[in-house]
Amino acid sequence: MKFRVERDVLAEAVTWTARSLPTRPPVPVLAGVRLEADSSGVVQLSSFDYEVSARSEIAADVSEPGTVLVSGRLLAEIARALPAKPVDLALDGTRVVVTCGASRFTLLTMPVEEYPALPAMPAEVGVVRGDELTEAVAQVTVAASRDDTLPLLTGVRMEIEGDLITLLATDRYRLALRTLPWTPATPGLSAVALVRARTLSDAAKSLGGSDQVTVALATGTGVDLIGFEAGGRHTTSLLVDGDYPPVRRLFPEESPIHAVVAKAALIEAAKRVSLVAERNTPIRLAFSAGQVVLDAGQGDDAQASEALEASLTGEDITVAFNPQYLLDGLGALSTDFVRMAFTHPNKPVEFTGQGSLEGEDDRSYRYLLVPIRFAS
C-alpha cells in the first residue's frame, strides 16, 4: 500500500474516524483504524467497536492499493502534528512509514485479518437538515441519563411519523421533547428507535455541518441499527434494546399559571444566586405580579437573592429547582424569552421558548423539570 494525500484532509478524516475508538478495547485490533487504498484514488478509513462503526472516504494519489490496520489514536495525533505539506503513507514490511516534508514516522501494523467486518449501512429512511438535527439533538440530550446502570434512560427515543421526527429523553428528574421536520424516503413512514444519547450527539455534531444528513434504519431484522451519512462519512450504531417508559403522559394537559421571563437575564441571575447553593440544594423562584425573586441559602449559610421583571398569569407561586437542571433547560432554548407553565409548586414545570414577551410559545421544544420540595 502506498498513497499521497494532503495533510489537512488526512488529519480531519483520521480524527473523525478514530473519535469513537474504545479507550480499553476488548481486543487490541479494535484500537486500530483500517486504511484501505483503492486504485481508483480513494482511501477508506474505518473504525468499529462492535457497537459503533465509522467510515470516511478521502481522495488520494494511490500508487499501490492495499489495506493496513494501525493505532487510530496515534495516527490521528501524528497527522494533526505534521507540517502543512503533502503526506506519504507506505507499507514497509510490518510497518507503515508516514513521511511529510522532513518529518518521518514509523508505525507498527496490526493483523488486518483479525479485524471484524463492519456492519452494512441500513436502508435509507429519509433526510434531515444538518443544522436542525444538531440543534434538536443538543436540546434533547441534556435530559438523557448518564447513569449506565439504567441503560434505557441513557438513550434518546426517536419517533418517526410521516414528515416529523420527535426526539425524547429523560433521566427521571427532567424530560426533553423536540419535534423537527424532515423528508422521509417513504410517505407516511412510521418507526421508533432508541439511540444512545452519546452516539446520537456525536453523530449530530460531526455531521451537522452538512446541508443534509441521511438517516438509515434497520429494525426487526435481527440486528437493530441506525446509520447517519453526510459528505462521504458514514456512522452506524446498535440501537438500545428495551421498552422506553411512556413519558409523553408526564406533560400536563393544562397549566392554570404561567410566567414569562427574559431568558438571558434569568440565566445570569440563576448563575449568580446558585453560587451560594451548596451541592444538591435548590434555588427558589418566587413569582408574583411583575417580578420573580430568585434566592438560595438559608439559616446560618451564605445567602443570595435577586429580583427580575416577569409577566405572571394566574396566582403567585414559588418553586425550587436543582440549579444545574434549571440552567440546562434555559440554555437549550433558542428564544429570547422563556415561558414556565405551572400546575402546583410540587408538580413538574414545563419550559418553552417565546420570541417576545406577549407572543405565543414555541412548542416544538419542551423541557419538563421536576421541582425540589422545600419547607414553606
N, C-alpha and C positions, 0 to 999 in steps of 0.2 A: 504494500500500500504506500502511495506517495501522492501528496497533493499540496497545492499552494492556495492560500486564502488571505484575505485582508484581516489584520489584527482585530479591528472592532467587530467585524462580522463573527469571527470565531469566538471572541470573548463573550459577546452577547448570547450566542447560541449555547455555548457550554454552560454559562452561568444559569440560563433559563432551564436547560435540561437537567442540570445537577441540583436544582434548588430543592427538590423533594427527596434527595437521597437520604437513607436512614443513617443516623449517627452511629448506631450499633447494629450493623446488618446481621441478620441470622446466618447468612453465608457470605464469605468475603467478596464473591463476584458481584453482589448487589450494591457494593460501594462504587462500582465502575460505571463509566459512560461508554456505550458502544458506538464506535465510529465506523460507518460503512461508506466507503468511497466508490462511486459508480463511474463507469467510463463515460457516461453522458454528461459529467460535470456537476453532479450533485453529491453532497456528503450528508448522510442522515445520522443525526446524533440521537441516542435513545437511552432512557433510564427506566428502571422498573423495580418496585419493592414488593411485588405480589399484590399490592392494593392500588397504588397509583402508578401510572405509566406516563412518560413524557417523550414526545418525538418532535424534533425540529429539522428542517431541511435548509441547507445553505448552498449557494453556488460556489464552486471552486474549480481551480485548474487542476484536474486529476490526470496525472501521468501514469500511475499504476493503480488500478482498482484493487480493493481489498477491505478486510474488516479487522479491527482491533478492539480490545477492551482495556481501558486504563482507568486509574483512580479519577473519579469525576471531580472531587473537590480540589485535588492537586492540580489537575489540568485547568480548572476554572481560575485558580489563584495565579497560575503561571501566565495564562492568556491575558488576564487583566493587568499583569505587571510588565508585559512585553512592550518594547518601544513601538511607536506608530509606523510600522513598516509591514510589508507582506510576511506571512508566516509560512514556513515549510514544515510539513509533518511527514515523516518517512519511517516505515518499519525496518528495523535493522536487527535481524535475529529475533530475540525475545524482548527487544526494547523498542520504544518509539522515540525517535530523535526529533525535537522541536527546535527549529532554527529561525531566528528573527534578527536581522542585522548582525550585530556582534554577539548576540545572546544565543546560548545553546543549552538546551536541557535534555536529559535522558530519563525517560520514564519506563518502569517495568510494566510489561503487559500481563494481563490475567487471562486464564483459559476461556476463549470465546465459546467453545463447545459446551461449557458448563453454565452459560448464561441462559436464563429461561426465555421462552418465546413470549413476546409481548402480545397482549390481547388485541384482537382486531377492533377497529373503530366500529361502534354500533351504528345502526341505521339513523340517518339524519331525521330529526323530528321538527326542526324549524330554525329560524334565525332571529337574533335579538340585537338591538343596538348596543355596541360595546360600552358606551358611557352610561347608558341606563342600567345595564347589568352591573357595572362596577358600583354605581351609587346604591342600587337596590340591595346588593349583597352586603355592602358595608353597613347599611341601615339595619339589616336583619341580624347579622352575625354578632352584633353587640349583645344580643339577648341569649345567644346559644351558651349552653353549659360548657365549662372547661373541666368538668369532673368526669374522668374516664370510667369511673365506677357506674356511671349512668350513660352508657354509650348512645342510647336513643336520643337523649337530650343534647348530645354533642353534635347532632345533625340539624340540618335545615330541611324542612318539609317543602318540597316543590310540587305545587298543584297546577296542572295544565288543563285549562278549559277553553277550547276554541282559541281566540286570539288574545287571551290573557294568561299570564303566569302569576301565581301567588306564592310568595315565599313566607314561611312561618318559622319562628324559633323561640324557644323558651328555656329558662333554667329554673323554673318554678317560682321565681321571685319577680320576673318580668317576662313580657311576651311582646314580640315584634311581628308585625304583619306588613308586607309591602306587595302591592299589585302593580304589574307593569305590562304594557302591550308588547306583543311580538308577532312574528309571521310564521304560523305553523305550516309544515310541509303538506299536511292533510287537513282540509277544513273540518271543523267540529272535533278536532283531536281532544281526547280526554286521557290524562295519565297522571300518576303520582310517583314521586321518587323521594327517598330520604338520603340526602347527600351530606357527607361530613362537612361541618362548617369550615374547618381549616382548609380542606381541599377546595371547597367552593370559593372561599375568599382568595386563595392563592391563584386559582384559575381566572377569577374576575379581575384581579389586579394586573396579572401578567398579560392577559389577552384583551382587556377592556380598552386599550389604546386603539384597537381596530374599529372601523366603522360598523362592521357586522361580525358577530360571533355565532358560529353554527353550533347548535345543541344536538347531541346524538343520545339515544336512549335505547336500552335493551332490558326489558323486564319479563319475568315469567318464562324465560327460555333456558333456565339452568344457572347461568351466571348473570346477575343483575349489574349492569354497568351504565355509567353516564359518561359522555365524552363532550369535550369542547374543542373547537378548531377555529383558528384565525391566523391569517398571514403565514401559512406554512408551518404553523405549530399545532400539535395535537396533544391533548392530555385526556386520559381516561381514569376513572376511579370506580372501585367497587361501591355499590350502594350499601347503606346501613340496613341490617336486617331487623325486622320487628314492626310492631304497630305503634305509630305515634299517637300520643294521647289526644282526645278530641278537644283541642284548646280553643277553637273558634268560639265556643259557647261561653267562654270567660268574658268576652266583651259585653258590656252592659247594653241592653236594648234601648234604654233611655237614661238620660242623666239630668236631674232637675236643676243642678248647679253647674255653672261653668265660669271659668275665668280666662282672660286673655292678657298676656304679658309680653313685652318686648323680649325676644329670645336672648340677644347678646347681653343685655343688662342683667337678665336673670342668671345667665351662666356666670358672669363676673361676680355678681353678688353671692351666688352659691359657693363659688370657689373661695371667696374671702371668709364667709361665715363658717365654712367647713374646716377652716384652719384650726379651730378650737374643738372640733368634734373628734373625740377620741375614737380609736378603732371600734367599729361596729355600733357607734352611737349616731343617732339620726340628726338631721337638721329639720326644724319645724317651719312650715309655711302657714301663716295665719292670714286668710283672705277676708277683707271687709270692704265696704264701699270705697272704691277709688284707689285701694292700695293692697299690697301684700307685704307682710313683715316676715323676714327670714331671721331665725335665731337658732343658736346652738350653745351647748354647755349649760350646766346647772349647778346649784349648790355652791360648794367651795371651789369648783373647777373654773378654768378660764371661760369667759362667755363672750358672745358676739351677737350683734343684731344689725339688720339693715332693712330699710323700707324702700319699696319701689312702687311706681304707679302701676295700677292694674285695673282692668274692667271686670266687674263681677256681676253675674246674672244669677239671682237666687239668694238664699240666706248665707250669712257668714259661715265660714268653715275653716278648720285648722287640721292640717295633715302633717305627718312626719315621714321622711324618706331616708334611705341609705344615700349619703351624698354622692357616691360614685355612680350608683344606678341612676340617680336623677340627672347627673351630668352626662352620662352615656346617652340617655334618651334625648336630652336637649341638643346634644352635639350631633345626633343623627338627623335632626330636622334641617331642611334646606330653605326654610322660610324665615321671614323677619320676626314673626310673632308665633307664640305657642299658645294653643288653647288646651286647657286642662278641664276635663269633664268629671264631675264627682257624683256619687250616689250616697256615700256615707263616709265619715272620717276614717273608718277601718276597712273600707272596701277598695278594690283596685281602682286606680285613677288612669283615665285614658288621655294620652297626649297626642295631639295632631297639630299640624302646621297651619298658619294663616298668613296670607300675603299682606294683610293690613289689619288694623285694629277692629274695623267694623265689617270686614269681609267674611266670606264663608270659609270654613275649614277644609283643607285638602285631605280627604280620607284615603288617599292611595297609600299613605304610610300611617300606621297606628302603633303606638307604643303603650303598653299597659303595664303599670308599675304597682306592686303591692306595697301599701304604706306600712310603716312600723307603728305598732300600738304604743301609746305613751300615756303616762298618768296625767289626767287632766286636772 
